[in-house]
Amino acid sequence: MLKKTVMRQYWRVQQSQTLISMAFWVTTLTLLTWPYVKWRFDSNSELLGISMTYWGLLSIGVFVVGCVLLIGWMYDVIFSLWRAHMSVIQERNPYTTYMLNGPVGAILAQTNEILKRMSEDNEEITQHTEFVDRWLEWNGQQELWKRTMDGITEVMGEGSPVMLHIKEKDES
């Protein structure tokens, strides 16, 4: 329970990081730029009852936010860099290439077993199901898959379907 609470708080910090980061960017760049442009804003005059100093600081802040949004728009629309980035992420993610996650593996194992039992006399289907069995057996030996399946058993109880491709805990 404590672990889950800590991880939830960590996630919340990560989610707010973008807004906090933007606030720090705006504050830092505004205050770094202000000494160079403050001579343009007379601190003794006002516009709409607000000192020109505040208008100057606000205009620098708006300019910084505008620049960040413009760069983001260019990154997305003009250069489309995120598409290449997503392709690399997909290529490097083993679960989109050769590894199976636990729930998909469980469904594939059950579907493969049904297919085997329905088509015992079909050589082509038998070849296919043997390949899938080897793939599932290899995935069943991976640490993450074992932990996922242990988690499923822990949540669902011992009444879970038999997982043919995972060795018992004392065998591995």
N, C-alpha and C positions, 0 to 999 in steps of 0.2 A: 504494500500500500504506500509506504514511504517513497519507494523508488518511482512509482507511478506519479505521485504528487510532485516530486522533484523534476521528473521529465516533463510534466505538464508546464511547470513554471519556466523551465528552460525553453520549451517551445514558444511560450508567450513572449519571452525576451527576444527570441529570434524573429518572431512575427513583427514586433514593434521596432526592430532594428532599422528598417528602412526609413521610417518616419524620424526616429531619433538621429540617424545618420544625416538625413536631409537637414534637420534643425542645426546640427553641428556644422555642416557645410556652410549653410547660410550665415550663421553667426560668425564663424571663423573668417570666411571670405569678406563679409561685410565689414568686420572690424579691422581686417588687414588692409582693405581698400580705403576705408574712411579717411585716414591721414592724408592720402593723396588727392582726394576730391572735396574735402571739407571746405576749402576756400571758395568753392562755387556756391555754397549754401550759407547765407548770412544768418547766424544764430539769433540775431536781434529781430528779424522779421518773421511774420507768421502768414500762413495760408490756411484759411478755414479754421482759424483759432489754434492751429498746431504749428509749433516751431519748425522752421525750415530744416533744422538739424534732423528732426525725426523724419521729415519727408525725404531727406537725402539718404538716411539709413534704410528707410523703407524701399526707396527706389533701387538701391544696391541689392537688397534682399530679393526683391521681385526679379531683378535682372539675373541674379544667380539661379533662382528657381527656374526662370525661363530658359536659361542656358542648359541646365540639367535636363529639362523636359525636351528641348530641341535636340540635344545629343541622343536622348532615348528614342525620340521619334525617328531621327536619322538612322540610328542603329537598327530599328525595327523595319521602317518602310523603305528607305533608300538602299541601305547596304544589306539588309536581310541577314545579318550576321547570326542571329539567334537560330536560324534554320540550320546552318552548318553546325552550330554548337549542339543542337538537338540531335543531328545525325551522328556526331561523334559520341554523344552520351549513349545513344542507342547501340552503336557499334561496340562500345566498351562495356556495356551492361551484359553480363553473362546470362541474365534471365531473359534477354531478348534474342539470344543466339543459341546456346547449347544447354543451359541449365534450366531446370524446372523449379518453380516454387512449390511448396508443400501442397496447398489445396489443388492446384492444377495437376500436379503429379498424382494425387489421390484419385481424381476424376479420370485421368488418363489410364491409370492402372485398372480401375474398375471397368472402364469402357473396353480396354484391351482384353481383359479377362472374358467379358461377355462375347466379344468378337471371336476369340479363340474357341469358346465353347459352342458357338453357333456355326462355325465354319471349320470343323476339324478336318474335313476331307479336302479342303481347298488349299493347294500347295502355295499359291501366290499370297493368300491371306495369312497362312501360317508363317511364311517368310517375313511378312510385314509385322506380325505380332511378336515374332522372336526378336526382331530388331528393336521394337518398342520395349520389350522386356529387358534387353541388354541396356538400353538407355535409362530405363527406370531403375534398374539395379545399380548402375553407376551413380545416378543421382541419389539413390538411397544410401550410398556410402559417404556422401558429403555431409560435413558437420552441420551446416545451416539447415539442410533438409531434415536431419535427425532432430535438431532442436525444434523445428517447426512442427514436426509430427508429434514430438513429446508434448508440445504446447496444446495441440489439438486434442490429444488423449487426456491431458490434464483438464481441459475445459469441458469436453464432451463425456468424459468418464470412460470406463473400460468397455462399454458397449459399442465401441467404434468398430467399423468393419476391419477385417484382417487386412493388413498391409503386407502383401506378399514380397515386396521388394526391399523391405527394411528388416535387417537382422535384429534379433532381440538384443536388449541392452548388454547382456553378459557375453554375447557372441562378438560384439564389435570391438 
